Amino acid sequence: MSTAGHHGGTSGGGHRIRVERGDQHVRVELGGRVVAESRRPVLLHETGLPVRYYLPPQDVRTELLETSTTRTVCPFKGTASYWSLPGGERDVAWAYPEPLPEVADIAGLLCFYAAEVVGD
């Protein structure tokens, strides 16, 4: 996994990103349904943000999602694509199909705002 140091922001402080493989049990429930469940997340630690859990698409019930037209650009990760719940919440998940080299380990993995680590 990788660590990327970035300098930016108005304070002149450093922006850091660290990516690592995890073994946490991560579950995502949306609209009363389990949309994703994984024991092989990739954790992304980024300055000023909560840890984000990026999940393999094989661990996501992608049939419950639809692609969104939303695209965002992060100067530290690249361009993200989004997914929504049909007829429900918009932009509940995102992925970086072609992330910047410093965070290449998240390529194609899905991340959800609603991800939670659950005990066994």
N, C-alpha and C positions, 0 to 999 in steps of 0.2 A: 504494500500500500504506500501511499505517498503523503508527503507534507509539502505544502506550497506556502511560501511567504509572499505576501503582497503588501505593498505600501500604498496607502490611499487614505481618503477621508480628509476632512478639513482639519482634524486635530494633528495630522502629521504622524499619527501612530501607525503601527503595523497591522495589517489584516492577515490573518492566518487561517489556513484550511488544512485539516488533517483528515485523511480517509483511512479507515481500518475495517477489517472483516470482524463481524461479531457472531455470537451464538445465542443472542437473546431471542426469546419467543415473542415475536411481534405480531399483533393482530390489528386489523382495521375493520371497524363496523360502521356502516353507513346505511341510513334508512332501515335499521333493524336487521340488516344482513351482514354476514361476514364477507367482505370483499377481498381481503387478503389475509394470509397467515403464513408466517415464515420463521424458520429457525436459522436462517443464513443471511441476515441483513448485512449491508455495508453501511457503516456509520460515517456520517460526515459531520465533523466538528468545525464550526466556522465562527470566527470572532463575532460576538454580539448576538448570536442566534442560538436557539436550542439545538441539541443534537437532532439530526434528521436521519431517518432510517430508510435507506434505498433498498427495495426488494426486487428479487428476480421476477421477471414477468411470469414464469411458470408457477409462482406462488400467489399470483393475483388472478381473481376471477374477471378477466378482461371482458367477458361477455356481458358483464353487468355495467360496463362503462361505455361511453361513446367519446370519440375524439372531439376536442374543442377547437375553435379557431384561434384561441388565445396563444400567443407566443410572447415570451419575455426574454430579455438579454441580460445576463449577469456578467460583469466584467471579470469575475473570478472563476466562473464555471462554463459560460457559453450560452447558447440559445436553448430555451426549454419549450417543450410541447406539453399540452395539458389534456386532461380527460375529465368528463363530467358524468353525473348520474342522469340517465335519460329521464326527462320530466322532473328532475329534482335539482340538487345542488350543482352549481357550476364550478369547474376547475378544482376538483377535489384531489387530483393527483397530477404529478408532472414528472417528466423525465428529460434527460439531456442525451438525445440520440448521438450527438457528436460533441462531447464536452471538450474543454480545453485540455491539453496534454497533462497539466498538473493534477487533474482530477479524472483521468481516463478510466479509473476503476468504477465510476458510476455510470458509464455508458450503457444506455438502454434499460437501466433499472428504474423502477417506479417509486416515487415518494408520495406520501399522503400527509396532509395536515393532521388527520385524525389517528395516526398510528400511535399505538400504546404498547408498552412492554408488559406482558402478562406473566404471572407466576404459574408454575406447573403444579 
